[in-house]
Amino acid sequence: MKNMCLLAIAISLTSQAVWAQTPPAPLPKKDVFVADLIKQMTEAEKIGQLRLISIGPEMPREMIRKEIAAGHIGGTFNSISRDENRPMQDAAMRSRLKIPMFFAYDVIHGHRTIFPISLGLAASWDMDAIGLSGRVAAKEASDDSIDLTFAPMVDIARDPRWGRTSEGFGEDTYLVSRIAKVMVHAYQGVSPALPGNIMASVKHFALYGAVEGGRDYNTVDMSLTRMFQDYLPPYHAAIEAGSGGVMVALNSINGVPATSNMWLMQDLLRKEWGFKGVAVSDHGAIIELIKHGVAKDSREAAKLAIKAGIDMSMNDKAYGEELPGLLKSGEVPQSDLDNAVREVLGAKYDMGLFADPYVRIGKAEDDPVDVNAESRLHRAEAREVARKSLVLLKNQSETLPLKKQARIALVGPLAKAPIDMMGSWAAAGVPAQSVTVYDGMRNALGQQGTLTYARGANITDDQKIVDYLNFLNFDAPEVTNDPRPAQVMIDEAVKAAQQADVVVAVVGESRGMSHESSSRTDLDIPASQRALITALKATGKPLVLVLMNGRPLTIDLQQQQADAVLETWFSGTEGGNAIADVLFGDYNPSGKLPITFPRSVGQIPTYYSHLSIGRPFTPGKPGNYTSQYFDAPNTPLYPFGFGLSYTEFSVSPVSLSAKTLKPGAKLTASVTVKNTGKRDGETVVQLYLRDVTASMSRPVKELKNFQKIMLKAGEENVVQFSIDEDDLKFYNTQLKSVAEPGEFDVQIGLDSQNVQQNSFELL
Ligand code: NOJ
């Protein structure tokens, strides 16, 4: 204890001394400052700046500090508190040129306070709520000395077999692009140089969400028109919003790995889009060029990557070990090295680190006594955002909201699952601080009603899957199974159900099932839980399914068995309270699906904005030789944009301010939306457009705008959308963004399927 105190004093003194050295004078302009610094750097110091090191058990901290003091490391990730990072920054301040380190972390959906997973955030369709989650995350991360996050992750995901579907904002280009902007602004605030803000690095550039078969790290093969039209805009939006960094994807694109892709990194990112920030490789991606089969060894891998414009090498040794030789032989010109160093130093400048290397680390005496202290959390914000992310998928006979006086049986392996509640990539979130569904319902009920809990089933009884999910978790197993026989658990749950007025079953996936490297071929709720649901249905009691999952699941049978279904994703620190708010009607649900739910894996892809085809299937007109599966409907289980409320809304026919639109002009499409039910509620009014005839096949519809509106019971409001030529543009076969004259359909509705339609002509 005494030693610890002394150590604390020593640390605090060193850093105070360093603190006092921080130059107070304003710095010269970035270009001048960075160019001047580069002139003073040795080759080894330059190479050092390109190394981004993961802090983990394999790297003793003392060794890292030595390397930093020698100028051999540019930044770290996974070290996430001020007292851990201060000694590293102190080491950097002892280095010859005192170039500060930056500290990065995967702050994806919250830092200490965990918000819903990104897919859940998207389901709110509420830009203020999403922005709030990003602001809180930035503030908390900055308070913990984090300078940079590897987020937002804006990969369009149209194949839910991909485990990282959970980490992005869904299938739709427009929605994801809007969110990309909001998140960059939220993280960076007015400037990433200021404390309270952190730099964003949009990822994974590019197209990672389109890996073949939804299998993680697989290859991507895609037409250029689809790329430009559907998959690239979200990254572009983030860059236009000022994202200081870009993380490069692990996949190849049409045969060329992103990490060595000159076209992607130079022609598109730097030249066409004018990106001026830092490009960071993904973890070990440079060395992986060997396995991609484009580099014969690490020397060639380093050469390809630096030539493509990968400025920083995340956690592989390629740059450190190979660049000296490559520079000596002239295979890599000095200018390539200097370009990369310039971007890294420029990013540090933009993070405010040259002005004050301790801008986020602060002074030791201000360090939190307990980094996990309750007082550091933002629970109210988390609850507010989480309840907006919940999507009501079914509510037969007004099963929901529940009455607080009722006898409720709460069952299912996810009802008391604090780890799962946080979802994957839960940054510095502490599972013990998350509110489970059980806790949330208990909090809501107080002394009223009765709540009986029975686990009912394990998440899965497949031991191989349990082992896989626990494989990489050093601290604690992610999934722990109840050793009782499955039937014993089911019997216990059935007994609880029989004695209750209503059953709430919390079922779905463990968080690790929807994660990096967690692709699935089967999107069913695992068999153990399906058996539980069937047994509960057989009791005849009203059955509410609360789904926890990070991707669309194939729940056709289960949604038929249930009276009500609430999609809750993994909803974060305050998830249980937010879910209880909706279950008991203290909040009227307003979320809408940001991704289509298929009926079966065989239907994938089911994204709504597919291209028009020559032999479309016409519902109600079965026949051969049209595009269909003969053994299942074409339609999804739940369409994109779908979500119910405890009230009802009607949408009037679409009226247009004109039937023709001149280039450069605007027209207005309006509908009257009425709350025809008995409760106040919010809904999302969605505008879709269709280019009926063009020089190439166009999607059957594309989201172009939306408004989330609140209407009191009985209230109605006119919702207007302005449409101009930009909304009608697409990338043609020459990759030119054009709006072609002709007819356009305007569709407005509360999901992508049930819409009111009108049309106009672009002159
Ligand atoms: C690998 C992941 O692909 C990436 O998204 C993440 O940012 C890095 N690891 C660092 O954790």
Boltz pocket constraint, residues with backbone or C-beta under 6 A from the ligand:
constraints:
  - pocket:
      binder: B
      contacts: [[A, 106], [A, 150], [A, 203], [A, 282], [A, 283], [A, 516]]
      max_distance: 6.0
